[in-house]
């Protein structure tokens, strides 16, 4: 038994693995072989024999430090509107973070990966320039200035050719969805922000998966009933069966839709 342990010890002693030389070895309390190693840099380190043999550990850690200092030199190179000035000690997802100067004058810090791949081309001002609609014309609307933000979209104050002013999302201006204050096309069915034809129709949305208007399934197998009226969504309850949710939806329609439809459809008939 002792001879077998001695032979196991001798198997590693004196051997080199990368920059490490094994001085001695022993079994730990769990039965794993550990080696006391001398690194070429002068430091000693205890390493599992399996890590030495597999090549996972090849130094006391000095090689890792040396590798951290290795990087592709991007000094003075240009990437879009950015000029790489110097590397920093920061690392992000294994990449060197570079100090960069943007053509607009701002200083920013970008990873080498994002610079080389072209994922980042400015400090952020390029995106702002693309979103600047000041003075641009969209149909009958003339964009004046940003007056707010809603759901990630900029809200622009616009001057219509008819003389009215309105506030429009930047996405609606760019896509051409909104081209006037409303003077070009007036929908007679749109009253108080509510479409009479839409709320009076039983037609289902393409995204509806329940087969019942205003009812949708949940992940836990229950059913949720909702209703939208005058731009506001109302939660009508969560139910164990679809029939209960359908009943709640119909009650919601009686509460919100019915009086509104009766009032304004009569008004439209008089007109």
Secondary structure as GFF3:
##gff-version 3
##sequence-region A 1 271
A	DSSP	alpha_helix	2	12	.	.	.	ID=ss1
A	DSSP	beta_strand	16	17	.	.	.	ID=ss2
A	DSSP	beta_strand	20	27	.	.	.	ID=ss3
A	DSSP	beta_strand	33	39	.	.	.	ID=ss4
A	DSSP	beta_strand	44	48	.	.	.	ID=ss5
A	DSSP	alpha_helix	49	54	.	.	.	ID=ss6
A	DSSP	alpha_helix	62	68	.	.	.	ID=ss7
A	DSSP	beta_strand	78	79	.	.	.	ID=ss8
A	DSSP	beta_strand	82	92	.	.	.	ID=ss9
A	DSSP	beta_strand	95	102	.	.	.	ID=ss10
A	DSSP	beta_strand	107	111	.	.	.	ID=ss11
A	DSSP	alpha_helix	112	117	.	.	.	ID=ss12
A	DSSP	alpha_helix	125	130	.	.	.	ID=ss13
A	DSSP	beta_strand	137	138	.	.	.	ID=ss14
A	DSSP	beta_strand	141	150	.	.	.	ID=ss15
A	DSSP	beta_strand	153	160	.	.	.	ID=ss16
A	DSSP	beta_strand	165	169	.	.	.	ID=ss17
A	DSSP	alpha_helix	170	175	.	.	.	ID=ss18
A	DSSP	beta_strand	190	191	.	.	.	ID=ss19
A	DSSP	beta_strand	194	195	.	.	.	ID=ss20
A	DSSP	alpha_helix	196	199	.	.	.	ID=ss21
A	DSSP	beta_strand	215	217	.	.	.	ID=ss22
A	DSSP	beta_strand	223	229	.	.	.	ID=ss23
A	DSSP	beta_strand	232	239	.	.	.	ID=ss24
A	DSSP	alpha_helix	242	253	.	.	.	ID=ss25
A	DSSP	pi_helix	254	258	.	.	.	ID=ss26
A	DSSP	alpha_helix	259	270	.	.	.	ID=ss27
###
